Amino acid sequence: MRASGGTTRERLLAAASELFAERGYERATVRDIAGRAGLNQALLFRHFGSKRALFGEVVSRDGLEQLRGTPPERLVETVLASMLTPVGDGADDDGAADDGRTGAARSLETLLRSVGAGDEVSAAVTTLGDEYARVLATLSDADDRGLRADLALSWLLGIGLMRVVVGKRPLADADPGEVSRLVVGALGGLLEGMPPVDGRAEPPR
């Protein structure tokens, strides 16, 4: 069981953020979330009412935090760095891998692992995707910038799916900086407002 500081609500949000990113909505149980926070399950329901409501708040908070804290022209690079950062070898005493990434850095990972969970989470997942696409669209002056943004987001999610969820090689073993350099360079044809990267993808915090 992980010892945590902060308020009860903050501890539950932090634990849920970690578990939804690690396991997706369906496999992250209320019991596990409460256990990760070091709290009783009843407190989760008292503060959020349901697992669905908790998921919606986590997705909204983490996604908006990343969007607000990242310049639009660096969003693709930042998202790639967060998805490509290898999970740390160490684990805490409840078996959770700790790679130092915040919930915001793992917001699209949460989306990836929760797609297909049904109507229970589809609204939150769709809303998060729409917000990312809206920001990406600001990087193009083309008339079809909305389509361009959707294509860019789809590519990012596909990369995340193949590396993070499926673990397909050689992508799963590729250097994060090299992947980021290649992808950002290719996406520059869609989103002309994106600057190139130097190939060094630093893990986000």
Secondary structure, DSSP 8 states (H G I E B T S, - for coil): -----S-HHHHHHHHHHHHHHHHHHHHS-HHHHHHHHTS-HHHHHHHHSSHHHHHHHHHHHHHHHHHHHS-GGGHHHHHHHHHHS---S-B-TTS-B-----TGGGHHHHHHHHTTS-HHHHHHHHHHHHHHHHHHHTT--STTHHHHHHHHHHHHHHHHIIIIII--TTGGGS-HHHHHHHHHHHHTTT-TT-----S------
